[in-house]
Amino acid sequence: MNRTDVTAVEELLEHAGWLRQLAAHLVQGPHDADDLTQEVWRATLAARPAHVTAPRAWLAGAVRNVG
């Protein structure tokens, strides 16, 4: 992972609380929300986004792709 990739992931991590809330609204129970959130972060690291202009939109798309 290069520095640009790390910066994009750091930008996304700033929205971790929002992502967890979104996951909680989409699935039943806190464990399922944690699992969904974890899968999104795994997919994010695998995707290695170079630049993210709209972090919440990007994360919402990742939720749709994972879920």
All heavy atoms as TSV, in Angstrom:
chain	resi	resn	atom	element	x	y	z
A	1	MET	N	N	0.856	-1.165	0.000
A	1	MET	CA	C	0.000	0.000	0.000
A	1	MET	C	C	0.906	1.234	0.000
A	1	MET	O	O	1.777	1.357	0.828
A	1	MET	CB	C	-0.876	-0.031	1.257
A	1	MET	CG	C	-2.173	0.697	1.101
A	1	MET	SD	S	-3.219	0.685	2.583
A	1	MET	CE	C	-3.936	-0.931	2.532
A	2	ASN	N	N	0.668	2.120	-0.955
A	2	ASN	CA	C	1.492	3.326	-0.982
A	2	ASN	C	C	0.869	4.434	-0.140
A	2	ASN	O	O	-0.210	4.276	0.412
A	2	ASN	CB	C	1.758	3.789	-2.421
A	2	ASN	CG	C	0.498	4.220	-3.138
A	2	ASN	OD1	O	-0.377	4.851	-2.557
A	2	ASN	ND2	N	0.403	3.887	-4.411
A	3	ARG	N	N	1.549	5.555	-0.048
A	3	ARG	CA	C	1.093	6.657	0.817
A	3	ARG	C	C	-0.277	7.186	0.390
A	3	ARG	O	O	-1.101	7.523	1.222
A	3	ARG	CB	C	2.135	7.781	0.799
A	3	ARG	CG	C	1.769	8.942	1.681
A	3	ARG	CD	C	1.802	8.526	3.149
A	3	ARG	NE	N	1.130	9.558	3.928
A	3	ARG	CZ	C	0.376	9.336	4.976
A	3	ARG	NH1	N	0.189	8.112	5.411
A	3	ARG	NH2	N	-0.196	10.302	5.624
A	4	THR	N	N	-0.538	7.247	-0.911
A	4	THR	CA	C	-1.837	7.720	-1.390
A	4	THR	C	C	-2.943	6.786	-0.921
A	4	THR	O	O	-3.996	7.233	-0.476
A	4	THR	CB	C	-1.841	7.817	-2.925
A	4	THR	OG1	O	-0.785	8.670	-3.325
A	4	THR	CG2	C	-3.149	8.369	-3.427
A	5	ASP	N	N	-2.711	5.482	-0.996
A	5	ASP	CA	C	-3.697	4.512	-0.534
A	5	ASP	C	C	-3.966	4.691	0.953
A	5	ASP	O	O	-5.104	4.651	1.388
A	5	ASP	CB	C	-3.205	3.076	-0.768
A	5	ASP	CG	C	-3.000	2.752	-2.234
A	5	ASP	OD1	O	-3.599	3.435	-3.086
A	5	ASP	OD2	O	-2.242	1.818	-2.505
A	6	VAL	N	N	-2.922	4.877	1.724
A	6	VAL	CA	C	-3.058	5.046	3.174
A	6	VAL	C	C	-3.868	6.295	3.479
A	6	VAL	O	O	-4.755	6.283	4.334
A	6	VAL	CB	C	-1.670	5.097	3.858
A	6	VAL	CG1	C	-1.799	5.502	5.310
A	6	VAL	CG2	C	-0.978	3.747	3.731
A	7	THR	N	N	-3.604	7.371	2.763
A	7	THR	CA	C	-4.346	8.615	2.980
A	7	THR	C	C	-5.823	8.410	2.709
A	7	THR	O	O	-6.670	8.861	3.483
A	7	THR	CB	C	-3.788	9.735	2.087
A	7	THR	OG1	O	-2.414	9.926	2.411
A	7	THR	CG2	C	-4.543	11.031	2.295
A	8	ALA	N	N	-6.178	7.720	1.642
A	8	ALA	CA	C	-7.581	7.469	1.316
A	8	ALA	C	C	-8.242	6.629	2.407
A	8	ALA	O	O	-9.368	6.921	2.826
A	8	ALA	CB	C	-7.707	6.786	-0.038
A	9	VAL	N	N	-7.558	5.615	2.878
A	9	VAL	CA	C	-8.116	4.767	3.938
A	9	VAL	C	C	-8.277	5.583	5.217
A	9	VAL	O	O	-9.294	5.469	5.912
A	9	VAL	CB	C	-7.243	3.515	4.166
A	9	VAL	CG1	C	-7.699	2.759	5.399
A	9	VAL	CG2	C	-7.298	2.604	2.937
A	10	GLU	N	N	-7.309	6.425	5.524
A	10	GLU	CA	C	-7.420	7.283	6.713
A	10	GLU	C	C	-8.626	8.213	6.596
A	10	GLU	O	O	-9.338	8.436	7.572
A	10	GLU	CB	C	-6.134	8.092	6.908
A	10	GLU	CG	C	-4.982	7.262	7.399
A	10	GLU	CD	C	-3.671	8.030	7.444
A	10	GLU	OE1	O	-3.599	9.151	6.877
A	10	GLU	OE2	O	-2.717	7.509	8.029
A	11	GLU	N	N	-8.873	8.742	5.395
A	11	GLU	CA	C	-10.039	9.598	5.179
A	11	GLU	C	C	-11.330	8.818	5.432
A	11	GLU	O	O	-12.275	9.349	6.015
A	11	GLU	CB	C	-10.042	10.145	3.749
A	11	GLU	CG	C	-8.964	11.169	3.479
A	11	GLU	CD	C	-8.860	11.527	2.013
A	11	GLU	OE1	O	-9.667	11.034	1.191
A	11	GLU	OE2	O	-7.968	12.313	1.671
A	12	LEU	N	N	-11.353	7.573	5.009
A	12	LEU	CA	C	-12.536	6.744	5.227
A	12	LEU	C	C	-12.705	6.404	6.702
A	12	LEU	O	O	-13.828	6.393	7.215
A	12	LEU	CB	C	-12.451	5.473	4.379
A	12	LEU	CG	C	-12.555	5.692	2.873
A	12	LEU	CD1	C	-12.209	4.415	2.129
A	12	LEU	CD2	C	-13.937	6.179	2.487
A	13	LEU	N	N	-11.607	6.143	7.386
A	13	LEU	CA	C	-11.682	5.790	8.803
A	13	LEU	C	C	-12.258	6.910	9.665
A	13	LEU	O	O	-12.818	6.645	10.727
A	13	LEU	CB	C	-10.297	5.392	9.327
A	13	LEU	CG	C	-9.845	3.988	8.960
A	13	LEU	CD1	C	-8.376	3.796	9.327
A	13	LEU	CD2	C	-10.713	2.947	9.627
A	14	GLU	N	N	-12.155	8.139	9.191
A	14	GLU	CA	C	-12.749	9.259	9.923
A	14	GLU	C	C	-14.271	9.111	10.022
A	14	GLU	O	O	-14.899	9.748	10.859
A	14	GLU	CB	C	-12.392	10.574	9.237
A	14	GLU	CG	C	-10.926	10.928	9.344
A	14	GLU	CD	C	-10.570	12.175	8.567
A	14	GLU	OE1	O	-11.479	12.867	8.061
A	14	GLU	OE2	O	-9.361	12.458	8.471
A	15	HIS	N	N	-14.845	8.258	9.191
A	15	HIS	CA	C	-16.295	8.060	9.152
A	15	HIS	C	C	-16.704	6.695	9.727
A	15	HIS	O	O	-17.786	6.191	9.441
A	15	HIS	CB	C	-16.799	8.212	7.715
A	15	HIS	CG	C	-16.481	9.557	7.146
A	15	HIS	ND1	N	-17.293	10.647	7.354
A	15	HIS	CD2	C	-15.417	9.990	6.435
A	15	HIS	CE1	C	-16.744	11.700	6.771
A	15	HIS	NE2	N	-15.600	11.323	6.209
A	16	ALA	N	N	-15.838	6.134	10.555
A	16	ALA	CA	C	-16.095	4.805	11.122
A	16	ALA	C	C	-17.375	4.764	11.947
A	16	ALA	O	O	-18.142	3.803	11.857
A	16	ALA	CB	C	-14.904	4.352	11.963
A	17	GLY	N	N	-17.612	5.772	12.744
A	17	GLY	CA	C	-18.833	5.810	13.557
A	17	GLY	C	C	-20.077	5.857	12.688
A	17	GLY	O	O	-21.068	5.168	12.956
A	18	TRP	N	N	-20.036	6.671	11.646
A	18	TRP	CA	C	-21.161	6.759	10.723
A	18	TRP	C	C	-21.402	5.418	10.036
A	18	TRP	O	O	-22.544	4.980	9.901
A	18	TRP	CB	C	-20.891	7.850	9.680
A	18	TRP	CG	C	-21.975	7.967	8.666
A	18	TRP	CD1	C	-23.121	8.690	8.790
A	18	TRP	CD2	C	-22.022	7.324	7.398
A	18	TRP	NE1	N	-23.885	8.531	7.650
A	18	TRP	CE2	C	-23.231	7.693	6.784
A	18	TRP	CE3	C	-21.165	6.464	6.720
A	18	TRP	CZ2	C	-23.597	7.250	5.526
A	18	TRP	CZ3	C	-21.534	6.012	5.458
A	18	TRP	CH2	C	-22.740	6.401	4.877
A	19	LEU	N	N	-20.322	4.755	9.619
A	19	LEU	CA	C	-20.448	3.452	8.969
A	19	LEU	C	C	-21.099	2.448	9.910
A	19	LEU	O	O	-21.989	1.691	9.513
A	19	LEU	CB	C	-19.077	2.941	8.517
A	19	LEU	CG	C	-19.058	1.534	7.943
A	19	LEU	CD1	C	-19.927	1.431	6.700
A	19	LEU	CD2	C	-17.635	1.103	7.666
A	20	ARG	N	N	-20.684	2.438	11.164
A	20	ARG	CA	C	-21.259	1.502	12.140
A	20	ARG	C	C	-22.745	1.776	12.326
A	20	ARG	O	O	-23.554	0.851	12.412
A	20	ARG	CB	C	-20.499	1.609	13.466
A	20	ARG	CG	C	-21.042	0.754	14.599
A	20	ARG	CD	C	-20.994	-0.723	14.243
A	20	ARG	NE	N	-21.383	-1.567	15.338
A	20	ARG	CZ	C	-22.625	-1.756	15.777
A	20	ARG	NH1	N	-23.643	-1.140	15.225
A	20	ARG	NH2	N	-22.865	-2.577	16.782
A	21	GLN	N	N	-23.145	3.051	12.372
A	21	GLN	CA	C	-24.564	3.401	12.496
A	21	GLN	C	C	-25.347	2.957	11.269
A	21	GLN	O	O	-26.456	2.438	11.389
A	21	GLN	CB	C	-24.732	4.901	12.707
A	21	GLN	CG	C	-24.282	5.371	14.062
A	21	GLN	CD	C	-24.409	6.877	14.205
A	21	GLN	OE1	O	-24.462	7.609	13.223
A	21	GLN	NE2	N	-24.460	7.336	15.446
A	22	LEU	N	N	-24.782	3.153	10.087
A	22	LEU	CA	C	-25.442	2.707	8.861
A	22	LEU	C	C	-25.640	1.199	8.894
A	22	LEU	O	O	-26.731	0.704	8.609
A	22	LEU	CB	C	-24.612	3.107	7.640
A	22	LEU	CG	C	-25.128	2.615	6.287
A	22	LEU	CD1	C	-26.516	3.176	5.993
A	22	LEU	CD2	C	-24.137	2.969	5.189
A	23	ALA	N	N	-24.606	0.470	9.272
A	23	ALA	CA	C	-24.705	-0.985	9.346
A	23	ALA	C	C	-25.782	-1.405	10.348
A	23	ALA	O	O	-26.560	-2.323	10.081
A	23	ALA	CB	C	-23.351	-1.590	9.726
A	24	ALA	N	N	-25.850	-0.722	11.468
A	24	ALA	CA	C	-26.846	-1.048	12.494
A	24	ALA	C	C	-28.264	-0.837	11.981
A	24	ALA	O	O	-29.187	-1.559	12.375
A	24	ALA	CB	C	-26.611	-0.213	13.748
A	25	HIS	N	N	-28.457	0.123	11.083
A	25	HIS	CA	C	-29.783	0.372	10.519
A	25	HIS	C	C	-30.152	-0.652	9.447
A	25	HIS	O	O	-31.321	-0.834	9.134
A	25	HIS	CB	C	-29.855	1.773	9.917
A	25	HIS	CG	C	-30.043	2.828	10.942
A	25	HIS	ND1	N	-28.982	3.458	11.564
A	25	HIS	CD2	C	-31.159	3.374	11.472
A	25	HIS	CE1	C	-29.446	4.337	12.428
A	25	HIS	NE2	N	-30.760	4.311	12.405
A	26	LEU	N	N	-29.160	-1.313	8.888
A	26	LEU	CA	C	-29.416	-2.215	7.768
A	26	LEU	C	C	-29.581	-3.673	8.161
A	26	LEU	O	O	-30.132	-4.448	7.390
A	26	LEU	CB	C	-28.283	-2.094	6.738
A	26	LEU	CG	C	-28.154	-0.731	6.066
A	26	LEU	CD1	C	-26.918	-0.696	5.194
A	26	LEU	CD2	C	-29.404	-0.416	5.254
A	27	VAL	N	N	-29.079	-4.046	9.315
A	27	VAL	CA	C	-29.129	-5.460	9.717
A	27	VAL	C	C	-29.754	-5.597	11.102
A	27	VAL	O	O	-29.932	-4.616	11.812
A	27	VAL	CB	C	-27.721	-6.105	9.703
A	27	VAL	CG1	C	-27.146	-6.114	8.304
A	27	VAL	CG2	C	-26.785	-5.400	10.656
A	28	GLN	N	N	-30.068	-6.827	11.460
A	28	GLN	CA	C	-30.653	-7.115	12.763
A	28	GLN	C	C	-29.550	-7.417	13.782
A	28	GLN	O	O	-28.750	-8.316	13.576
A	28	GLN	CB	C	-31.560	-8.351	12.664
A	28	GLN	CG	C	-32.744	-8.178	11.760
A	28	GLN	CD	C	-33.816	-7.320	12.407
A	28	GLN	OE1	O	-33.995	-7.342	13.618
A	28	GLN	NE2	N	-34.519	-6.568	11.590
A	29	GLY	N	N	-29.507	-6.667	14.839
A	29	GLY	CA	C	-28.619	-6.983	15.949
A	29	GLY	C	C	-27.232	-6.390	15.836
A	29	GLY	O	O	-26.701	-6.188	14.746
A	30	PRO	N	N	-26.631	-6.140	16.987
A	30	PRO	CA	C	-25.310	-5.512	17.013
A	30	PRO	C	C	-24.197	-6.398	16.457
A	30	PRO	O	O	-23.239	-5.893	15.872
A	30	PRO	CB	C	-25.086	-5.208	18.498
A	30	PRO	CG	C	-25.994	-6.137	19.230
A	30	PRO	CD	C	-27.175	-6.350	18.323
A	31	HIS	N	N	-24.323	-7.705	16.603
A	31	HIS	CA	C	-23.272	-8.591	16.086
A	31	HIS	C	C	-23.255	-8.579	14.569
A	31	HIS	O	O	-22.186	-8.566	13.948
A	31	HIS	CB	C	-23.441	-10.009	16.622
A	31	HIS	CG	C	-23.302	-10.091	18.113
A	31	HIS	ND1	N	-22.117	-9.826	18.763
A	31	HIS	CD2	C	-24.201	-10.373	19.072
A	31	HIS	CE1	C	-22.291	-9.948	20.070
A	31	HIS	NE2	N	-23.554	-10.279	20.289
A	32	ASP	N	N	-24.447	-8.576	13.954
A	32	ASP	CA	C	-24.517	-8.509	12.495
A	32	ASP	C	C	-23.987	-7.167	11.995
A	32	ASP	O	O	-23.327	-7.110	10.956
A	32	ASP	CB	C	-25.952	-8.727	12.011
A	32	ASP	CG	C	-26.417	-10.157	12.200
A	32	ASP	OD1	O	-25.557	-11.064	12.296
A	32	ASP	OD2	O	-27.635	-10.374	12.257
A	33	ALA	N	N	-24.269	-6.102	12.732
A	33	ALA	CA	C	-23.757	-4.788	12.347
A	33	ALA	C	C	-22.231	-4.767	12.435
A	33	ALA	O	O	-21.558	-4.224	11.549
A	33	ALA	CB	C	-24.359	-3.705	13.237
A	34	ASP	N	N	-21.691	-5.365	13.475
A	34	ASP	CA	C	-20.229	-5.443	13.605
A	34	ASP	C	C	-19.633	-6.258	12.462
A	34	ASP	O	O	-18.599	-5.882	11.899
A	34	ASP	CB	C	-19.840	-6.067	14.945
A	34	ASP	CG	C	-20.114	-5.159	16.126
A	34	ASP	OD1	O	-20.289	-3.938	15.923
A	34	ASP	OD2	O	-20.161	-5.677	17.256
A	35	ASP	N	N	-20.274	-7.367	12.112
A	35	ASP	CA	C	-19.785	-8.211	11.019
A	35	ASP	C	C	-19.803	-7.450	9.696
A	35	ASP	O	O	-18.844	-7.512	8.920
A	35	ASP	CB	C	-20.619	-9.486	10.890
A	35	ASP	CG	C	-20.385	-10.461	12.023
A	35	ASP	OD1	O	-19.395	-10.298	12.782
A	35	ASP	OD2	O	-21.204	-11.390	12.170
A	36	LEU	N	N	-20.894	-6.742	9.428
A	36	LEU	CA	C	-20.995	-5.973	8.194
A	36	LEU	C	C	-19.937	-4.881	8.149
A	36	LEU	O	O	-19.263	-4.690	7.132
A	36	LEU	CB	C	-22.400	-5.380	8.046
A	36	LEU	CG	C	-22.646	-4.504	6.822
A	36	LEU	CD1	C	-22.330	-5.250	5.530
A	36	LEU	CD2	C	-24.086	-4.003	6.822
A	37	THR	N	N	-19.765	-4.184	9.255
A	37	THR	CA	C	-18.759	-3.134	9.324
A	37	THR	C	C	-17.372	-3.701	9.073
A	37	THR	O	O	-16.585	-3.142	8.303
A	37	THR	CB	C	-18.814	-2.435	10.700
A	37	THR	OG1	O	-20.121	-1.891	10.890
A	37	THR	CG2	C	-17.778	-1.336	10.806
A	38	GLN	N	N	-17.076	-4.828	9.685
A	38	GLN	CA	C	-15.769	-5.456	9.498
A	38	GLN	C	C	-15.559	-5.877	8.043
A	38	GLN	O	O	-14.475	-5.706	7.492
A	38	GLN	CB	C	-15.632	-6.663	10.419
A	38	GLN	CG	C	-14.271	-7.306	10.354
A	38	GLN	CD	C	-14.143	-8.453	11.344
A	38	GLN	OE1	O	-15.115	-9.113	11.685
A	38	GLN	NE2	N	-12.938	-8.679	11.787
A	39	GLU	N	N	-16.577	-6.402	7.413
A	39	GLU	CA	C	-16.463	-6.797	6.008
A	39	GLU	C	C	-16.226	-5.595	5.103
A	39	GLU	O	O	-15.481	-5.683	4.126
A	39	GLU	CB	C	-17.709	-7.562	5.565
A	39	GLU	CG	C	-17.721	-8.996	6.032
A	39	GLU	CD	C	-16.521	-9.775	5.506
A	39	GLU	OE1	O	-16.257	-9.760	4.284
A	39	GLU	OE2	O	-15.824	-10.395	6.331
A	40	VAL	N	N	-16.850	-4.472	5.432
A	40	VAL	CA	C	-16.620	-3.262	4.637
A	40	VAL	C	C	-15.171	-2.812	4.771
A	40	VAL	O	O	-14.527	-2.471	3.780
A	40	VAL	CB	C	-17.596	-2.134	5.047
A	40	VAL	CG1	C	-17.180	-0.797	4.437
A	40	VAL	CG2	C	-19.010	-2.490	4.630
A	41	TRP	N	N	-14.627	-2.851	5.992
A	41	TRP	CA	C	-13.224	-2.451	6.158
A	41	TRP	C	C	-12.290	-3.424	5.456
A	41	TRP	O	O	-11.290	-3.009	4.864
A	41	TRP	CB	C	-12.865	-2.308	7.633
A	41	TRP	CG	C	-13.534	-1.139	8.289
A	41	TRP	CD1	C	-14.287	-1.164	9.427
A	41	TRP	CD2	C	-13.535	0.227	7.859
A	41	TRP	NE1	N	-14.747	0.098	9.714
A	41	TRP	CE2	C	-14.303	0.970	8.767
A	41	TRP	CE3	C	-12.966	0.898	6.776
A	41	TRP	CZ2	C	-14.512	2.340	8.634
A	41	TRP	CZ3	C	-13.181	2.266	6.654
A	41	TRP	CH2	C	-13.935	2.965	7.567
A	42	ARG	N	N	-12.609	-4.699	5.477
A	42	ARG	CA	C	-11.787	-5.680	4.755
A	42	ARG	C	C	-11.806	-5.386	3.263
A	42	ARG	O	O	-10.771	-5.362	2.597
A	42	ARG	CB	C	-12.290	-7.100	5.031
A	42	ARG	CG	C	-11.388	-8.182	4.429
A	42	ARG	CD	C	-12.097	-9.519	4.335
A	42	ARG	NE	N	-13.306	-9.472	3.546
A	42	ARG	CZ	C	-13.360	-9.382	2.201
A	42	ARG	NH1	N	-12.248	-9.301	1.506
A	42	ARG	NH2	N	-14.504	-9.359	1.561
A	43	ALA	N	N	-13.003	-5.134	2.726
A	43	ALA	CA	C	-13.140	-4.826	1.306
A	43	ALA	C	C	-12.435	-3.512	0.957
A	43	ALA	O	O	-11.848	-3.379	-0.126
A	43	ALA	CB	C	-14.614	-4.757	0.926
A	44	THR	N	N	-12.469	-2.557	1.868
A	44	THR	CA	C	-11.804	-1.276	1.647
A	44	THR	C	C	-10.304	-1.471	1.515
A	44	THR	O	O	-9.675	-0.921	0.608
A	44	THR	CB	C	-12.122	-0.303	2.802
A	44	THR	OG1	O	-13.535	-0.077	2.830
A	44	THR	CG2	C	-11.384	1.013	2.643
A	45	LEU	N	N	-9.740	-2.267	2.401
A	45	LEU	CA	C	-8.299	-2.524	2.323
A	45	LEU	C	C	-7.939	-3.293	1.061
A	45	LEU	O	O	-6.899	-3.059	0.453
A	45	LEU	CB	C	-7.827	-3.270	3.569
A	45	LEU	CG	C	-7.849	-2.440	4.853
A	45	LEU	CD1	C	-7.509	-3.319	6.051
A	45	LEU	CD2	C	-6.894	-1.263	4.758
A	46	ALA	N	N	-8.807	-4.202	0.636
A	46	ALA	CA	C	-8.556	-4.969	-0.587
A	46	ALA	C	C	-8.667	-4.084	-1.829
A	46	ALA	O	O	-7.927	-4.260	-2.795
A	46	ALA	CB	C	-9.529	-6.138	-0.680
A	47	ALA	N	N	-9.586	-3.107	-1.804
A	47	ALA	CA	C	-9.806	-2.234	-2.959
A	47	ALA	C	C	-8.690	-1.207	-3.120
A	47	ALA	O	O	-8.439	-0.741	-4.222
A	47	ALA	CB	C	-11.147	-1.519	-2.829
A	48	ARG	N	N	-8.054	-0.853	-2.005
A	48	ARG	CA	C	-6.971	0.123	-2.011
A	48	ARG	C	C	-7.348	1.386	-2.782
A	48	ARG	O	O	-6.725	1.720	-3.779
A	48	ARG	CB	C	-5.708	-0.497	-2.580
A	48	ARG	CG	C	-5.197	-1.646	-1.750
A	48	ARG	CD	C	-4.029	-2.311	-2.383
A	48	ARG	NE	N	-2.930	-1.332	-2.527
A	48	ARG	CZ	C	-1.771	-1.621	-3.076
A	48	ARG	NH1	N	-1.537	-2.807	-3.533
A	48	ARG	NH2	N	-0.841	-0.701	-3.174
A	49	PRO	N	N	-8.383	2.091	-2.335
A	49	PRO	CA	C	-8.779	3.292	-3.062
A	49	PRO	C	C	-7.665	4.343	-3.065
A	49	PRO	O	O	-7.018	4.568	-2.053
A	49	PRO	CB	C	-9.997	3.796	-2.286
A	49	PRO	CG	C	-9.809	3.256	-0.905
A	49	PRO	CD	C	-9.122	1.929	-1.083
A	50	ALA	N	N	-7.440	4.943	-4.223
A	50	ALA	CA	C	-6.373	5.938	-4.349
A	50	ALA	C	C	-6.819	7.297	-3.839
A	50	ALA	O	O	-6.045	8.026	-3.238
A	50	ALA	CB	C	-5.929	6.037	-5.801
A	51	HIS	N	N	-8.063	7.632	-4.085
A	51	HIS	CA	C	-8.571	8.927	-3.648
A	51	HIS	C	C	-10.077	8.814	-3.499
A	51	HIS	O	O	-10.740	8.200	-4.327
A	51	HIS	CB	C	-8.236	10.010	-4.665
A	51	HIS	CG	C	-8.700	11.367	-4.242
A	51	HIS	ND1	N	-8.161	12.024	-3.160
A	51	HIS	CD2	C	-9.665	12.163	-4.730
A	51	HIS	CE1	C	-8.774	13.186	-3.026
A	51	HIS	NE2	N	-9.692	13.298	-3.955
A	52	VAL	N	N	-10.581	9.393	-2.447
A	52	VAL	CA	C	-12.016	9.345	-2.184
A	52	VAL	C	C	-12.492	10.781	-2.000
A	52	VAL	O	O	-12.072	11.459	-1.066
A	52	VAL	CB	C	-12.318	8.509	-0.920
A	52	VAL	CG1	C	-13.793	8.517	-0.615
A	52	VAL	CG2	C	-11.811	7.086	-1.093
A	53	THR	N	N	-13.361	11.239	-2.903
A	53	THR	CA	C	-13.853	12.608	-2.804
A	53	THR	C	C	-15.090	12.713	-1.925
A	53	THR	O	O	-15.339	13.762	-1.344
A	53	THR	CB	C	-14.177	13.190	-4.195
A	53	THR	OG1	O	-15.126	12.343	-4.832
A	53	THR	CG2	C	-12.920	13.294	-5.036
A	54	ALA	N	N	-15.866	11.643	-1.838
A	54	ALA	CA	C	-17.076	11.622	-1.013
A	54	ALA	C	C	-17.043	10.359	-0.146
A	54	ALA	O	O	-17.590	9.322	-0.527
A	54	ALA	CB	C	-18.316	11.647	-1.895
A	55	PRO	N	N	-16.376	10.424	1.015
A	55	PRO	CA	C	-16.161	9.223	1.830
A	55	PRO	C	C	-17.436	8.477	2.210
A	55	PRO	O	O	-17.482	7.251	2.116
A	55	PRO	CB	C	-15.451	9.754	3.075
A	55	PRO	CG	C	-14.820	11.024	2.648
A	55	PRO	CD	C	-15.733	11.588	1.609
A	56	ARG	N	N	-18.473	9.192	2.622
A	56	ARG	CA	C	-19.690	8.487	3.035
A	56	ARG	C	C	-20.374	7.821	1.858
A	56	ARG	O	O	-20.893	6.707	1.988
A	56	ARG	CB	C	-20.630	9.432	3.766
A	56	ARG	CG	C	-20.075	9.799	5.133
A	56	ARG	CD	C	-21.030	10.622	5.937
A	56	ARG	NE	N	-20.448	10.900	7.237
A	56	ARG	CZ	C	-21.085	11.480	8.223
A	56	ARG	NH1	N	-22.342	11.854	8.072
A	56	ARG	NH2	N	-20.482	11.694	9.375
A	57	ALA	N	N	-20.361	8.448	0.706
A	57	ALA	CA	C	-20.930	7.823	-0.486
A	57	ALA	C	C	-20.121	6.582	-0.865
A	57	ALA	O	O	-20.683	5.548	-1.238
A	57	ALA	CB	C	-20.976	8.816	-1.646
A	58	TRP	N	N	-18.802	6.673	-0.745
A	58	TRP	CA	C	-17.950	5.542	-1.075
A	58	TRP	C	C	-18.237	4.381	-0.113
A	58	TRP	O	O	-18.372	3.233	-0.546
A	58	TRP	CB	C	-16.474	5.955	-0.992
A	58	TRP	CG	C	-15.550	5.002	-1.656
A	58	TRP	CD1	C	-15.063	5.078	-2.920
A	58	TRP	CD2	C	-14.983	3.805	-1.088
A	58	TRP	NE1	N	-14.243	3.998	-3.169
A	58	TRP	CE2	C	-14.185	3.208	-2.067
A	58	TRP	CE3	C	-15.109	3.185	0.151
A	58	TRP	CZ2	C	-13.492	2.019	-1.849
A	58	TRP	CZ3	C	-14.420	2.003	0.366
A	58	TRP	CH2	C	-13.622	1.429	-0.610
A	59	LEU	N	N	-18.322	4.697	1.170
A	59	LEU	CA	C	-18.607	3.650	2.168
A	59	LEU	C	C	-20.009	3.053	1.976
A	59	LEU	O	O	-20.177	1.840	2.125
A	59	LEU	CB	C	-18.450	4.214	3.583
A	59	LEU	CG	C	-17.012	4.513	4.003
A	59	LEU	CD1	C	-16.994	5.342	5.286
A	59	LEU	CD2	C	-16.205	3.236	4.159
A	60	ALA	N	N	-20.993	3.876	1.647
A	60	ALA	CA	C	-22.343	3.361	1.396
A	60	ALA	C	C	-22.322	2.401	0.211
A	60	ALA	O	O	-22.988	1.355	0.232
A	60	ALA	CB	C	-23.314	4.503	1.149
A	61	GLY	N	N	-21.561	2.731	-0.807
A	61	GLY	CA	C	-21.416	1.821	-1.944
A	61	GLY	C	C	-20.747	0.516	-1.536
A	61	GLY	O	O	-21.136	-0.568	-1.988
A	62	ALA	N	N	-19.759	0.623	-0.676
A	62	ALA	CA	C	-19.084	-0.584	-0.189
A	62	ALA	C	C	-20.055	-1.458	0.610
A	62	ALA	O	O	-20.037	-2.679	0.478
A	62	ALA	CB	C	-17.885	-0.205	0.668
A	63	VAL	N	N	-20.926	-0.835	1.400
A	63	VAL	CA	C	-21.929	-1.594	2.155
A	63	VAL	C	C	-22.843	-2.336	1.182
A	63	VAL	O	O	-23.164	-3.504	1.385
A	63	VAL	CB	C	-22.742	-0.671	3.097
A	63	VAL	CG1	C	-23.972	-1.376	3.631
A	63	VAL	CG2	C	-21.876	-0.200	4.239
A	64	ARG	N	N	-23.278	-1.647	0.134
A	64	ARG	CA	C	-24.151	-2.302	-0.850
A	64	ARG	C	C	-23.439	-3.479	-1.503
A	64	ARG	O	O	-24.044	-4.520	-1.741
A	64	ARG	CB	C	-24.591	-1.296	-1.921
A	64	ARG	CG	C	-25.696	-0.374	-1.467
A	64	ARG	CD	C	-26.288	0.408	-2.633
A	64	ARG	NE	N	-25.296	1.204	-3.368
A	64	ARG	CZ	C	-24.893	2.423	-3.020
A	64	ARG	NH1	N	-25.402	2.999	-1.951
A	64	ARG	NH2	N	-24.008	3.072	-3.753
A	65	ASN	N	N	-22.172	-3.307	-1.820
A	65	ASN	CA	C	-21.419	-4.377	-2.484
A	65	ASN	C	C	-21.157	-5.562	-1.557
A	65	ASN	O	O	-21.164	-6.708	-2.000
A	65	ASN	CB	C	-20.097	-3.843	-3.015
A	65	ASN	CG	C	-20.297	-2.923	-4.197
A	65	ASN	OD1	O	-21.284	-3.008	-4.909
A	65	ASN	ND2	N	-19.374	-2.009	-4.379
A	66	VAL	N	N	-20.919	-5.282	-0.294
A	66	VAL	CA	C	-20.647	-6.355	0.675
A	66	VAL	C	C	-21.927	-7.052	1.081
A	66	VAL	O	O	-21.983	-8.269	1.186
A	66	VAL	CB	C	-19.916	-5.791	1.925
A	66	VAL	CG1	C	-19.879	-6.806	3.047
A	66	VAL	CG2	C	-18.505	-5.365	1.561
A	67	GLY	N	N	-22.962	-6.251	1.343
A	67	GLY	CA	C	-24.231	-6.780	1.837
A	67	GLY	C	C	-25.019	-7.391	0.787
A	67	GLY	O	O	-25.454	-8.350	0.490
